[in-house]
């Protein structure tokens, strides 16, 4: 087999396998009426392909539209090269990505498969995990091609334990809102905005080291990574706890 083909197969597996394993883990948090793998994988694929394409397109458009405003902020605050990056990472990206990932859950709602609130959480996580897998492929392959194997391994490990879980958690929050919209007639906008804030906070934590390195030195990276991991791990723990809580209620209703 051609070495370049083996190389790309390995990259794809490293990027996608963690997300698939997390999907199984989150799905199996439910004990009653677990979601079918067929539909979950469709939502996962939607997040991995269409959500990423839509997000890249919208982010490019918005970055272009807001470029002048970003430059004004840059000039006002002085020669700080982190300002445009922070606006893109902590404001534009969360708004766009949480919207494009939500489209996958809205397709499930349209097919009337959101019969329980926890369904929205699981399908939302599936869309987020698909998105994270493709994002990992982009970041990890770039790390390898530009900085070598060591950078690739570090990037893959850090992203698999942090950003993948962040995407799952934020999208699950939007999915819960969409399920409440379908079953209770409530607006899912507050859940979407909550996911945007969560995502933006995580991105700021992940950027903390590069922003405050001149002030805090290497400790800035440690602070940022610790905060990013905490947001991701606590978020996925709360998400799974919510699934178990809603699932138990269903079990109690069936036991009566």
C-alpha positions as a printed NumPy array, in Angstrom:
array([[  0.   ,   0.   ,   0.   ],
       [  1.216,   3.493,  -0.837],
       [  2.859,   5.202,   2.165],
       [  0.972,   8.467,   1.628],
       [ -2.317,   6.55 ,   1.7  ],
       [ -1.337,   4.829,   4.953],
       [ -0.385,   8.23 ,   6.361],
       [ -3.817,   9.716,   5.636],
       [ -5.633,   6.623,   6.912],
       [ -3.777,   6.946,  10.216],
       [ -4.564,  10.67 ,  10.43 ],
       [ -8.261,  10.051,   9.783],
       [ -8.427,   7.259,  12.369],
       [ -6.677,   9.37 ,  15.015],
       [ -9.074,  12.242,  14.328],
       [-12.318,  10.249,  14.146],
       [-11.954,   7.278,  16.512],
       [-12.08 ,   9.345,  19.75 ],
       [-15.27 ,  11.077,  18.614],
       [-16.912,   7.764,  17.688],
       [-15.971,   6.242,  21.053],
       [-17.365,   9.27 ,  22.869],
       [-20.571,   8.917,  20.838],
       [-21.015,   5.323,  22.001],
       [-20.247,   6.369,  25.587],
       [-22.798,   9.191,  25.574],
       [-25.455,   7.116,  23.8  ],
       [-25.07 ,   4.32 ,  26.351],
       [-25.612,   6.751,  29.215],
       [-29.286,   6.176,  28.456],
       [-30.708,   2.914,  29.79 ],
       [-34.171,   3.1  ,  28.234],
       [-34.924,   3.506,  24.517],
       [-31.407,   4.297,  23.342],
       [-31.124,   6.146,  20.057],
       [-30.552,   3.985,  16.944],
       [-26.995,   4.01 ,  15.657],
       [-28.208,   4.592,  12.111],
       [-29.708,   7.988,  12.852],
       [-26.908,   8.917,  15.253],
       [-24.295,   8.239,  12.593],
       [-26.259,  10.303,  10.077],
       [-26.245,  13.262,  12.469],
       [-22.56 ,  12.606,  13.204],
       [-21.809,  12.649,   9.462],
       [-23.851,  15.842,   9.042],
       [-21.747,  17.503,  11.728],
       [-18.517,  16.177,  10.214],
       [-19.235,  17.351,   6.679],
       [-22.019,  19.867,   6.127],
       [-21.737,  21.671,   9.474],
       [-18.012,  22.179,   8.908],
       [-18.518,  23.422,   5.342],
       [-21.277,  25.839,   6.391],
       [-19.202,  27.051,   9.346],
       [-16.105,  27.731,   7.259],
       [-18.158,  29.624,   4.691],
       [-19.983,  31.753,   7.262],
       [-16.839,  32.448,   9.275],
       [-15.028,  33.632,   6.158],
       [-17.933,  35.931,   5.257],
       [-18.26 ,  37.347,   8.786],
       [-14.503,  37.748,   9.209],
       [-14.499,  39.776,   5.979],
       [-17.54 ,  41.87 ,   6.967],
       [-16.196,  42.634,  10.446],
       [-12.594,  43.128,   9.368],
       [-12.833,  46.905,   9.501],
       [-14.405,  46.841,  12.962],
       [-11.718,  44.467,  14.206],
       [ -9.036,  46.803,  12.913],
       [-10.616,  49.704,  14.776],
       [-10.545,  47.764,  18.04 ],
       [ -6.931,  46.85 ,  17.305],
       [ -5.984,  50.487,  16.807],
       [ -7.907,  51.628,  19.889],
       [ -6.258,  49.118,  22.218],
       [ -2.784,  49.595,  20.771],
       [ -0.393,  47.21 ,  19.055],
       [ -1.935,  44.005,  20.396],
       [ -1.968,  41.309,  17.704],
       [ -4.23 ,  39.084,  19.795],
       [ -7.357,  41.218,  19.393],
       [ -8.434,  40.082,  15.894],
       [ -7.708,  36.484,  16.821],
       [ -9.774,  36.731,  19.999],
       [-12.727,  38.269,  18.175],
       [-12.695,  35.433,  15.646],
       [-12.085,  32.648,  18.161],
       [-14.274,  33.799,  21.048],
       [-17.13 ,  35.614,  19.296],
       [-17.542,  34.781,  15.612],
       [-16.601,  31.092,  15.719],
       [-18.904,  30.12 ,  18.634],
       [-21.934,  31.896,  17.132],
       [-21.392,  30.315,  13.721],
       [-20.365,  26.814,  14.761],
       [-23.121,  26.281,  17.317],
       [-25.655,  27.342,  14.687],
       [-24.332,  25.07 ,  11.942],
       [-24.1  ,  22.089,  14.306],
       [-27.672,  22.722,  15.44 ],
       [-28.899,  22.226,  11.87 ],
       [-28.229,  18.501,  12.227],
       [-30.5  ,  18.303,  15.283],
       [-33.166,  20.35 ,  13.527],
       [-33.229,  17.683,  10.796],
       [-33.98 ,  15.099,  13.489],
       [-36.732,  17.348,  14.859],
       [-38.216,  17.63 ,  11.385],
       [-38.377,  13.834,  11.2  ],
       [-40.187,  13.837,  14.584],
       [-37.61 ,  11.662,  16.305],
       [-37.241,  13.917,  19.339],
       [-39.795,  12.051,  21.456],
       [-37.858,  12.571,  24.713],
       [-35.841,  15.486,  26.037],
       [-32.729,  13.331,  26.361],
       [-32.964,  12.543,  22.641],
       [-32.029,  16.137,  21.905],
       [-28.975,  15.92 ,  24.153],
       [-27.71 ,  12.729,  22.492],
       [-28.314,  13.939,  18.93 ],
       [-26.779,  17.306,  19.746],
       [-23.682,  15.559,  21.08 ],
       [-23.545,  13.453,  17.892],
       [-23.501,  16.569,  15.704],
       [-20.828,  18.171,  17.867],
       [-18.654,  15.065,  17.861],
       [-18.814,  14.835,  14.082],
       [-17.808,  18.479,  13.793],
       [-14.962,  17.945,  16.265],
       [-13.656,  14.928,  14.326],
       [-13.239,  16.914,  11.111],
       [-11.796,  19.874,  13.002],
       [ -9.292,  17.506,  14.626],
       [ -8.306,  16.16 ,  11.219],
       [ -7.566,  19.694,  10.026],
       [ -5.604,  20.753,  13.109],
       [ -3.709,  17.5  ,  13.58 ],
       [ -2.666,  17.122,   9.953],
       [ -1.477,  20.738,   9.927],
       [  0.541,  20.12 ,  13.117],
       [  2.23 ,  17.1  ,  11.593],
       [  2.99 ,  18.728,   8.253],
       [  4.366,  21.937,   9.784],
       [  5.987,  20.813,  13.069],
       [  6.454,  17.041,  12.878],
       [  5.377,  13.949,  14.775],
       [  5.816,  15.273,  18.314],
       [  3.536,  18.25 ,  17.645],
       [  1.019,  15.932,  16.015],
       [  0.906,  13.604,  19.045],
       [  0.542,  16.483,  21.507],
       [ -2.166,  18.15 ,  19.431],
       [ -4.096,  14.896,  19.018],
       [ -3.943,  14.098,  22.731],
       [ -4.941,  17.583,  23.903],
       [ -7.799,  17.961,  21.442],
       [ -9.169,  14.46 ,  22.084],
       [ -9.438,  15.23 ,  25.804],
       [-10.697,  18.797,  25.587],
       [-12.11 ,  20.341,  22.408],
       [-13.889,  17.144,  21.333],
       [-15.769,  17.059,  24.637],
       [-16.437,  20.803,  24.428],
       [-18.081,  20.466,  21.026],
       [-20.175,  17.54 ,  22.258],
       [-21.299,  19.422,  25.375],
       [-22.122,  22.727,  23.681],
       [-24.083,  21.017,  20.9  ],
       [-25.859,  18.812,  23.439],
       [-27.052,  21.969,  25.207],
       [-28.498,  23.285,  21.941],
       [-29.998,  19.842,  21.288],
       [-31.77 ,  19.944,  24.66 ],
       [-33.223,  23.324,  23.721],
       [-34.42 ,  22.015,  20.361],
       [-36.029,  19.013,  22.095],
       [-37.808,  21.355,  24.52 ],
       [-38.983,  23.352,  21.518],
       [-40.371,  20.217,  19.874],
       [-42.008,  18.735,  22.982],
       [-42.903,  21.749,  25.119],
       [-43.123,  24.609,  22.637],
       [-40.311,  26.558,  24.309],
       [-37.732,  28.653,  22.49 ],
       [-34.329,  27.057,  22.002],
       [-32.624,  30.449,  21.643],
       [-31.503,  30.631,  25.328],
       [-29.885,  27.2  ,  24.974],
       [-28.133,  28.298,  21.804],
       [-26.827,  31.448,  23.488],
       [-25.721,  29.376,  26.477],
       [-23.773,  27.091,  24.144],
       [-22.178,  30.137,  22.484],
       [-21.048,  31.48 ,  25.862],
       [-19.701,  28.049,  26.865],
       [-17.847,  27.685,  23.565],
       [-16.511,  31.231,  23.696],
       [-15.292,  30.755,  27.27 ],
       [-13.492,  27.57 ,  26.303],
       [-11.846,  29.245,  23.306],
       [-10.696,  32.12 ,  25.487],
       [ -9.192,  29.659,  27.973],
       [ -7.458,  27.822,  25.124],
       [ -6.068,  31.159,  23.864],
       [ -5.045,  32.376,  27.325],
       [ -1.433,  31.264,  27.01 ],
       [ -0.737,  33.096,  23.773],
       [ -2.538,  36.232,  24.974],
       [ -0.862,  36.564,  28.389],
       [  2.507,  34.921,  27.771],
       [  4.362,  38.247,  27.854],
       [  2.839,  38.982,  31.26 ],
       [  2.744,  35.58 ,  32.953],
       [  5.264,  33.521,  31.018],
       [  4.814,  29.746,  30.753],
       [  2.287,  29.775,  33.601],
       [ -0.178,  31.454,  31.227],
       [ -0.317,  28.271,  29.157],
       [ -0.792,  26.148,  32.271],
       [ -3.633,  28.354,  33.499],
       [ -5.327,  28.341,  30.103],
       [ -5.029,  24.592,  29.564],
       [ -6.272,  23.846,  33.081],
       [ -9.316,  26.068,  32.564],
       [-10.021,  24.568,  29.131],
       [ -9.842,  21.009,  30.45 ],
       [-12.061,  21.936,  33.401],
       [-14.72 ,  23.45 ,  31.139],
       [-14.715,  20.405,  28.846],
       [-14.683,  17.715,  31.557],
       [-17.199,  19.381,  33.868],
       [-19.441,  20.095,  30.885],
       [-19.548,  16.496,  29.679],
       [-20.135,  15.316,  33.256],
       [-23.125,  17.627,  33.628],
       [-24.422,  16.541,  30.217],
       [-24.313,  12.835,  31.098],
       [-25.873,  13.592,  34.477],
       [-28.78 ,  15.32 ,  32.737],
       [-29.264,  12.338,  30.418],
       [-29.361,   9.969,  33.412],
       [-31.802,  12.236,  35.271],
       [-34.228,  12.431,  32.354],
       [-33.81 ,   8.736,  31.599],
       [-34.635,   7.755,  35.194],
       [-37.852,   9.753,  34.988],
       [-38.791,   7.758,  31.923],
       [-37.981,   4.522,  33.751],
       [-40.164,   5.521,  36.676],
       [-43.081,   6.353,  34.367],
       [-42.818,   2.958,  32.686],
       [-42.564,   1.174,  36.029],
       [-45.889,   2.58 ,  37.229]])
